[in-house]
Amino acid sequence: MMNKKKQDYFKKILSERLDELLQEANKTVSGMTDLREHFPDPTDRASMESDRNFTLRIRDRERKLIGKIREALERLENGTFGICEECGEEISEKRLKARPVTTLCIDCKKKQENEEKVRGL
């Protein structure tokens, strides 16, 4: 079981990352709604659209990460943070520091990845 000091440490990390991602999302939304640019050159327009699409793909990945962070914060609240969903063992602190949103210990994650390779996913 994780002690209070470690729980606070991970809560701080997750909360700060969540705030950063939400700020970036707000900047992107306001930046895209403020754009009223007209490009006489089709190449400039295509370049701007390409950049916008790239930004939206990044924000979509961040949106998924925001969900995972919120779930991790919930697990911290209900006492299941740091417990592998697959085997029920504790997830190593080293792994949690590297990926605080993880729900699997390293052994179960490796097993999952190997199964995905076999199935061709």
Steps between C-alpha positions, in 0.01 A plus 500: 500500500629843403567742784348851520823676400528300177130547428542877536806489275311324220192716549714811457666365184170392347319822592775721358506301174122519476510879545768533230300293252179692568678832451643381168157382388349840584776680308438280197124555508531876537774512236293310248182696561685831465645408162337687219790486263455506125770352283507602136770239439365141511839373617491727806145388572601131469796556731278666762246215475776242538630676812148523640437129441829411669408715801156338520653150496730599786207645696299183442781293650517746789121471545543126547783563746278743694249218544772266623628762743151553640460123542838483678392779735180304572709191578704711741178605673358148527828334599558289187777716349818298450321164497516298178153449350607165358681315779419714806866548594657837575639692203861601562564858600753527218230411245250739660753782483560428132129464418275606787180419306592134459261233620725199437822381661792453264454122477131525409574781251766288329256209487233726349743633236610148408137391459435801277801407283373146464155625395660752266359812664 
